[in-house]
C-alpha cells in the first residue's frame, strides 16, 4: 500500500504559501503564476489555513466582493486538516472526501513537509492499478 511519503517523493515537496494579511488578489496571482489550485497560509512559519481557487470563487466572486480589498485571512479555509507522510494514500482520499476538500498539508510532527492534492492521489492510485493490470496480463499470457 502506497503512502503519502511515496507521493511526495515522486511529486516533490515544494510548498507555495502566502501570508494571511496578503490580499486575495495577490494569492490568486501566485496560484496562477505557479499553476497550482491552492496555497498554504503561513504566519511565522506556522500553518494557519489554506486558500484555494474554490475559496476565491465561492467567497469572493459569488458574493460580488472585491479581491483587492479582502485579506487571505478572511476567506481561507479553516480548520486545516492534515495528513502524515506514513499514512496510506487511501486515508488521504478518505479525509478529502469526508471533509470535501481538495488539498491536504503533510505534517511530520510539527513540521510542514509538503502538500498533496486529490489529483496527486488519484494519479498514484491509477498508476498503481495500471501496474497491477499489466502484471496480471503478463501472468495470464504466461
C-alpha contacts under 8 A as a table, 3 or more apart, distances in Angstrom:
res1	aa1	res2	aa2	distance
1	X	88	X	6.49
1	X	89	X	7.83
2	X	6	X	6.48
2	X	7	X	7.85
2	X	88	X	5.68
2	X	89	X	6.01
3	X	6	X	5.34
3	X	7	X	6.74
3	X	85	X	6.63
3	X	86	X	5.73
3	X	87	X	5.42
3	X	88	X	4.12
3	X	89	X	5.24
4	X	7	X	5.05
4	X	8	X	6.30
4	X	84	X	7.19
4	X	85	X	4.77
4	X	86	X	6.23
4	X	87	X	5.92
4	X	88	X	5.99
4	X	89	X	5.57
4	X	92	X	7.74
4	X	116	X	7.96
5	X	8	X	5.09
5	X	9	X	6.13
5	X	85	X	4.41
5	X	86	X	6.13
5	X	87	X	7.94
6	X	9	X	4.97
6	X	10	X	6.47
7	X	10	X	5.33
7	X	11	X	6.13
7	X	116	X	7.90
7	X	120	X	7.38
7	X	121	X	7.43
7	X	124	X	7.19
8	X	11	X	5.13
8	X	12	X	5.08
8	X	13	X	5.84
8	X	114	X	6.95
8	X	115	X	7.92
8	X	116	X	7.51
9	X	12	X	5.55
9	X	13	X	7.45
12	X	114	X	7.86
13	X	113	X	6.46
13	X	114	X	4.77
13	X	115	X	7.10
14	X	114	X	6.52
14	X	115	X	7.88
15	X	39	X	7.88
15	X	40	X	7.52
15	X	114	X	5.97
15	X	115	X	6.64
16	X	39	X	5.55
16	X	40	X	6.44
17	X	39	X	4.91
17	X	40	X	4.57
17	X	41	X	5.56
17	X	42	X	6.35
18	X	22	X	6.81
18	X	27	X	6.48
18	X	39	X	6.48
18	X	40	X	6.36
18	X	41	X	5.05
18	X	42	X	6.16
19	X	22	X	5.41
19	X	41	X	5.63
19	X	42	X	5.50
19	X	43	X	5.87
19	X	72	X	7.45
20	X	41	X	5.86
20	X	42	X	6.83
20	X	43	X	6.70
20	X	48	X	7.78
20	X	71	X	6.73
20	X	72	X	4.97
20	X	73	X	4.60
21	X	71	X	5.44
21	X	72	X	6.03
21	X	73	X	6.29
22	X	26	X	6.38
22	X	27	X	7.02
22	X	71	X	5.63
22	X	72	X	5.79
23	X	26	X	5.21
23	X	27	X	6.56
23	X	67	X	6.76
23	X	68	X	5.84
23	X	69	X	6.49
23	X	70	X	5.59
23	X	71	X	4.36
23	X	72	X	5.65
24	X	27	X	5.04
24	X	28	X	6.20
24	X	56	X	7.47
24	X	67	X	5.05
24	X	68	X	6.34
24	X	69	X	7.67
24	X	70	X	5.77
24	X	71	X	5.52
24	X	72	X	5.10
25	X	28	X	4.99
25	X	29	X	6.13
25	X	67	X	5.01
25	X	68	X	5.32
26	X	29	X	5.14
26	X	30	X	6.37
26	X	68	X	7.79
27	X	30	X	5.14
27	X	31	X	6.27
27	X	39	X	7.49
27	X	51	X	7.84
27	X	72	X	7.38
28	X	31	X	5.04
28	X	32	X	6.18
28	X	53	X	7.36
28	X	56	X	7.75
29	X	32	X	5.08
29	X	33	X	6.05
30	X	33	X	5.00
30	X	34	X	5.97
31	X	34	X	5.25
31	X	35	X	5.61
31	X	36	X	5.05
31	X	37	X	6.15
31	X	38	X	6.47
31	X	39	X	6.94
32	X	35	X	4.91
32	X	36	X	6.65
36	X	39	X	7.63
37	X	52	X	5.67
37	X	53	X	5.59
38	X	50	X	6.82
38	X	51	X	5.56
38	X	52	X	3.98
38	X	53	X	6.29
38	X	103	X	7.31
39	X	50	X	5.84
39	X	51	X	5.43
39	X	52	X	6.34
40	X	47	X	7.04
40	X	48	X	7.83
40	X	49	X	6.17
40	X	50	X	4.60
40	X	51	X	6.44
40	X	105	X	7.77
41	X	47	X	6.01
41	X	48	X	5.47
41	X	49	X	4.89
41	X	50	X	5.34
41	X	51	X	6.81
41	X	72	X	7.91
41	X	76	X	7.73
42	X	45	X	5.50
42	X	46	X	5.24
42	X	47	X	4.72
42	X	48	X	5.61
42	X	49	X	7.26
43	X	46	X	5.25
43	X	47	X	6.66
43	X	48	X	6.65
47	X	112	X	7.76
48	X	78	X	7.59
48	X	80	X	7.34
49	X	73	X	7.92
49	X	76	X	5.77
49	X	77	X	5.56
49	X	78	X	5.39
49	X	79	X	6.74
49	X	80	X	5.58
50	X	76	X	5.40
50	X	77	X	5.20
50	X	78	X	7.13
50	X	80	X	6.91
51	X	55	X	6.10
51	X	56	X	7.70
51	X	72	X	7.06
51	X	75	X	7.20
51	X	76	X	4.58
51	X	77	X	6.05
52	X	55	X	5.10
52	X	56	X	6.50
52	X	76	X	7.59
53	X	56	X	5.03
53	X	57	X	6.25
54	X	57	X	5.16
54	X	58	X	5.82
55	X	58	X	5.30
55	X	59	X	5.49
55	X	60	X	7.40
55	X	75	X	6.43
55	X	76	X	6.66
55	X	77	X	7.27
56	X	59	X	5.55
56	X	60	X	5.21
56	X	61	X	6.52
56	X	75	X	7.60
57	X	60	X	5.64
57	X	61	X	4.80
57	X	62	X	6.09
58	X	61	X	6.22
58	X	62	X	5.36
58	X	63	X	7.34
59	X	62	X	6.25
59	X	63	X	6.10
59	X	65	X	7.85
59	X	75	X	6.48
60	X	63	X	5.41
60	X	64	X	5.97
60	X	65	X	4.88
60	X	66	X	6.74
60	X	67	X	6.44
61	X	64	X	5.03
61	X	65	X	6.22
61	X	66	X	7.98
62	X	65	X	7.83
65	X	70	X	7.79
66	X	69	X	5.51
66	X	70	X	6.40
67	X	70	X	5.22
67	X	71	X	7.88
70	X	74	X	6.78
70	X	75	X	7.94
71	X	74	X	5.46
71	X	75	X	7.23
72	X	75	X	5.53
72	X	76	X	5.74
73	X	76	X	5.54
77	X	80	X	6.83
80	X	105	X	7.96
81	X	104	X	6.43
81	X	105	X	7.30
82	X	104	X	5.33
82	X	105	X	5.00
82	X	106	X	5.73
82	X	107	X	6.50
83	X	87	X	6.98
83	X	92	X	6.75
83	X	104	X	6.50
83	X	105	X	6.42
83	X	106	X	4.96
83	X	107	X	6.10
84	X	87	X	5.59
84	X	106	X	5.43
84	X	107	X	5.22
84	X	108	X	5.79
85	X	106	X	6.31
85	X	107	X	7.03
85	X	108	X	6.68
87	X	91	X	6.59
87	X	92	X	7.51
88	X	91	X	5.43
88	X	92	X	6.87
89	X	92	X	5.13
89	X	93	X	6.36
89	X	121	X	6.29
89	X	125	X	7.93
90	X	93	X	5.04
90	X	94	X	6.13
91	X	94	X	4.96
91	X	95	X	6.17
92	X	95	X	5.17
92	X	96	X	6.23
92	X	104	X	7.59
92	X	121	X	7.72
93	X	96	X	5.15
93	X	97	X	6.07
93	X	118	X	6.71
93	X	121	X	6.96
94	X	97	X	5.11
94	X	98	X	5.99
95	X	98	X	5.20
95	X	99	X	5.92
96	X	99	X	5.30
96	X	100	X	5.48
96	X	101	X	4.89
96	X	102	X	5.94
96	X	103	X	7.29
96	X	104	X	7.52
96	X	118	X	7.21
97	X	100	X	5.04
97	X	101	X	6.77
101	X	104	X	7.87
102	X	117	X	5.53
102	X	118	X	5.22
103	X	115	X	6.89
103	X	116	X	5.75
103	X	117	X	4.34
103	X	118	X	6.36
104	X	115	X	5.67
104	X	116	X	5.36
104	X	117	X	6.28
105	X	112	X	7.10
105	X	113	X	7.80
105	X	114	X	5.95
105	X	115	X	4.33
105	X	116	X	6.45
106	X	112	X	6.00
106	X	113	X	5.61
106	X	114	X	4.97
106	X	115	X	5.41
106	X	116	X	7.19
107	X	110	X	6.41
107	X	111	X	5.51
107	X	112	X	4.61
107	X	113	X	5.69
107	X	114	X	7.28
108	X	111	X	5.18
108	X	112	X	6.43
108	X	113	X	6.56
116	X	120	X	6.08
116	X	121	X	7.25
117	X	120	X	5.12
117	X	121	X	6.56
118	X	121	X	5.19
118	X	122	X	6.08
119	X	122	X	5.15
119	X	123	X	6.00
120	X	123	X	5.25
120	X	124	X	6.43
121	X	124	X	5.13
121	X	125	X	6.28
122	X	125	X	5.10
122	X	126	X	6.12
123	X	126	X	5.23
123	X	127	X	6.12
124	X	127	X	5.02
124	X	128	X	6.10
125	X	128	X	5.09
125	X	129	X	6.13
126	X	129	X	5.08
126	X	130	X	6.03
127	X	130	X	5.09
127	X	131	X	6.23
128	X	131	X	5.15
128	X	132	X	6.33
129	X	132	X	5.05
129	X	133	X	6.16
130	X	133	X	5.07
130	X	134	X	6.20
131	X	134	X	5.13
131	X	135	X	6.21
132	X	135	X	5.03
132	X	136	X	6.18
133	X	136	X	5.12
133	X	137	X	6.12
134	X	137	X	5.14
134	X	138	X	6.07
135	X	138	X	5.08
135	X	139	X	6.12
136	X	139	X	4.98
136	X	140	X	6.07
137	X	140	X	5.10
137	X	141	X	6.03
138	X	141	X	5.20
138	X	142	X	6.01
139	X	142	X	4.90
